[in-house]
Amino acid sequence: MPMVEAKKAMNEAIEAFGSYLRLNGYGRSSEGRKRLVKEIGVSEQTFSNLINGNTHGRAAFDRLNKVFNYVGYSGDNWIVY
């Protein structure tokens, strides 16, 4: 997959996940989001960076998987273990 297509796919996946969170009660400043951030064990800012694709590495991968499992997300372009 060319780099341009890969970036487009990643941006679409990030947008889809953000929409999923908003539609399922985990939007910004919601009680669900506050519980989720506490469950993951990070600050609100770190959580936002994580779900917006601005955090990388193994710790980010593990935290994202924890988020996916907590909220029941299984969208396209995500690896959940």
N, C-alpha and C positions, 0 to 999 in steps of 0.2 A: 504494500500500500504506500503510495507516495506520501511524503511528509505533509503536504497540504490537506490531503484526504484524512490523514491520521489526526491532525489538529482539529479538523472540522468534526470528526467523529467524537473526539474527546470533549469538545465544547458542547456538542449536542447531548452527550451523556451527562455532563455536569448540569446542564439546563434541565434535562428530564428528571434528574434526581432532586434538584431544587424544587421543581414543580410537585414532585411526589411528596416531599416533606411538607410543603405548604398545604396541599390538598388533604393530608392525613393528620393535621393537627400539630405539626412540628415547625410551623413557620416562625419567623423572627419574633421574639418577645412573647411567644405563647408558653403556656404552662408545660405543654408536652416537650417543647424545645428545652426548657429549663431542666426538666427531669432527664432528658436525653444527655445534655451536656454534663450533668452531675454523674450519670451512669458511666459515661465514657471517661470522666475524670480529667477534663481539660477546661480551659477558660472559654468564655463565649467567643473571644477573638480567635483563639486557636481552632475552635470548632468551625467557625466561618471560613478560615483559611483552608481547613481540611476539606470541607464539602465543596469549596470553590476551586479545588485543584491546585492550590498554592503551596501545599505541603507535600514533600516527597520522601521517599525512603521506606524502610521496613516498618518503622513505627507508624507512619501514616497509613500504610497498607493494612496493618493490624487494626488500627483504630477505625478505619473505614469499614472493614469487615465486621467489627463489633457494632458499628452504627447500622449497617445493612441488616444484620441479624436482629438487632433490637427493634427496628421499624418494619421488618419483614419485606425489605426491598429485594427484588430479583430482576432488575431491568437489564436491557441490552448493554453490552460493552463493559460489564463489571465482572470481576472475578471474586466470587465469594467462596470461602472454604470453611 
